[in-house]
Amino acid sequence: KTLVGFVHLDCDRGSDPTAMARLLLLLAALGSTWWTMGAAKEVLVLMEAPVLQWKHAKLLDGLRSGGHQVEIRTPGRGIVQLATEEENRADALLVFANDLKKFKGVSIRDVMRFVDRGGNLVVAVDEDVEKSMVDLAAEFGIEFEQRGKMAIDYARPVELHEHDPTVFVTDQINPEPAFFGDEADAGDVVYQGIGMSFSPSSELLSPLLTGTPTTYSSIPGEEVRETSVLAGKEIVLVPAFQARNNAR
């Protein structure tokens, strides 16, 4: 069974714990597939920077304590092989990077083949996302906002970041039981990152987390000059893709 999700990387935010909230939110959606049922014993993690291992240590420790075998690869550690000619090397692939090209031996075609073979995929980027990851997202019908833009919400600040509108609270969690079950009413989620969008007519994509009515997308600190701005629930913060065979 296959599920693909996109979240925010939070690569340069110090010890900001909001990144963990975002990742765990998506992984909760994976619960009925490989998170709780243990189907994905082999998890391959591609991390753009070694510091991300420390920032997401709880997530990685949670995978290991759940019985998963976690292999972490960073750029410069040789060629990364996602699959052999017959099968995937792992059950799940987590990509924490703005640029897929930093990983020698990994292409968009390789990632798509991994998914086509039934592998689960989680992708995390930030507002400095490069073209390779933009193109990968486009393969699933997901469009990132322009590089440098972030989701902004002045009406829902976070106590420790009240002067930073790019850090805000959203309660727009998809209530569909198939995704979160009882956890859909677990409370608000603190978010900081880039916004995404996809066609509402898409049958394969679902928003797991969206902006609030007062959320909009823009370059922080700059005046909004565009006549058309992605705003409200149109801003997808965590999207998910499921295969046509209804696997998720």
RARA-V852505 format. One record per residue. PSI is psi in whole degrees, 0 to 359 (none if undefined). D_LAST is the distance of its C-alpha to the last C-alpha in Angstrom with 1 decimal. Layout:
# RARA-V852505
[[PSI & D_LAST] [PSI & D_LAST]]
This chain:
# RARA-V852505
[[142 & 5.4] [135 & 4.9] [136 & 4.8] [131 & 8.4] [150 & 10.7] [130 & 14.4] [186 & 16.9] [137 & 20.7] [317 & 22.6] [54 & 25.7] [335 & 27.7] [43 & 31.2] [23 & 31.1] [228 & 33.0] [20 & 31.8] [119 & 30.0] [356 & 27.5] [332 & 25.4] [319 & 23.3] [320 & 22.2] [317 & 21.3] [316 & 19.1] [317 & 17.3] [328 & 16.9] [313 & 15.6] [318 & 12.6] [332 & 12.3] [324 & 12.5] [335 & 9.3] [357 & 7.8] [317 & 9.9] [355 & 8.0] [279 & 6.5] [354 & 9.6] [307 & 11.8] [330 & 13.4] [350 & 12.8] [22 & 14.2] [328 & 12.3] [80 & 12.9] [327 & 16.7] [120 & 17.6] [121 & 16.9] [126 & 18.8] [120 & 19.9] [116 & 21.9] [126 & 24.2] [327 & 26.7] [139 & 29.3] [330 & 30.2] [337 & 30.7] [336 & 27.0] [324 & 26.9] [318 & 29.2] [328 & 27.6] [31 & 24.2] [321 & 25.8] [321 & 24.4] [313 & 20.8] [319 & 21.7] [324 & 23.8] [322 & 21.0] [314 & 18.9] [317 & 22.0] [340 & 23.0] [5 & 19.7] [9 & 20.7] [143 & 18.9] [116 & 21.2] [124 & 21.3] [123 & 23.1] [129 & 24.2] [136 & 25.7] [160 & 27.8] [145 & 29.7] [0 & 32.9] [34 & 31.8] [187 & 31.9] [135 & 29.5] [124 & 25.7] [116 & 24.2] [335 & 20.4] [160 & 20.8] [185 & 23.6] [334 & 24.3] [325 & 22.4] [165 & 19.3] [149 & 17.6] [344 & 19.7] [163 & 16.9] [334 & 13.4] [145 & 12.7] [123 & 14.8] [122 & 16.0] [110 & 18.5] [82 & 21.1] [151 & 23.4] [342 & 24.9] [111 & 25.9] [333 & 24.0] [346 & 27.4] [343 & 28.7] [109 & 26.9] [128 & 29.0] [357 & 27.2] [123 & 23.9] [170 & 23.4] [319 & 20.9] [320 & 21.0] [318 & 20.2] [319 & 17.1] [322 & 15.8] [322 & 16.7] [315 & 14.9] [318 & 11.6] [331 & 12.7] [6 & 13.3] [7 & 9.9] [146 & 10.6] [148 & 8.8] [131 & 11.0] [128 & 12.7] [131 & 15.8] [125 & 18.7] [174 & 21.8] [193 & 24.8] [351 & 27.3] [26 & 28.9] [137 & 26.0] [170 & 27.4] [324 & 27.0] [321 & 24.8] [328 & 22.0] [317 & 22.7] [323 & 22.4] [314 & 19.1] [322 & 17.6] [332 & 19.2] [335 & 17.4] [6 & 14.2] [16 & 16.6] [135 & 17.2] [123 & 20.9] [151 & 22.5] [165 & 25.7] [141 & 29.0] [134 & 29.6] [337 & 31.5] [151 & 30.2] [159 & 28.5] [133 & 27.3] [140 & 30.4] [104 & 31.3] [339 & 34.9] [346 & 34.4] [63 & 32.0] [162 & 33.4] [139 & 32.7] [314 & 35.9] [355 & 36.2] [39 & 35.5] [341 & 37.3] [8 & 38.9] [99 & 35.7] [354 & 33.8] [351 & 30.9] [112 & 30.0] [172 & 29.1] [135 & 27.3] [142 & 24.6] [14 & 23.4] [67 & 21.0] [135 & 17.8] [121 & 15.3] [358 & 16.3] [119 & 13.3] [332 & 13.0] [335 & 9.3] [304 & 9.2] [347 & 12.5] [228 & 14.2] [344 & 17.9] [349 & 17.5] [335 & 17.3] [24 & 21.1] [347 & 21.7] [191 & 23.9] [163 & 24.3] [131 & 22.9] [131 & 25.3] [145 & 24.4] [120 & 26.2] [192 & 25.1] [152 & 24.5] [157 & 23.1] [169 & 20.6] [162 & 20.1] [165 & 18.5] [130 & 19.5] [340 & 18.9] [355 & 18.7] [130 & 15.5] [350 & 13.0] [350 & 10.2] [143 & 11.0] [139 & 11.2] [122 & 13.8] [326 & 13.2] [133 & 16.9] [174 & 19.8] [170 & 23.5] [175 & 26.1] [340 & 28.8] [8 & 31.0] [140 & 28.7] [166 & 29.6] [128 & 29.1] [172 & 32.3] [122 & 34.0] [135 & 35.2] [354 & 39.0] [147 & 39.5] [139 & 40.6] [116 & 38.1] [348 & 39.8] [148 & 37.1] [336 & 37.4] [118 & 33.6] [134 & 31.5] [126 & 27.8] [165 & 28.0] [218 & 26.6] [352 & 23.1] [339 & 23.0] [111 & 22.6] [126 & 19.0] [324 & 19.0] [102 & 15.4] [159 & 13.0] [148 & 9.3] [139 & 8.0] [152 & 5.3] [161 & 6.9] [342 & 9.5] [17 & 8.9] [8 & 6.4] [146 & 3.8] [none & 0.0]]
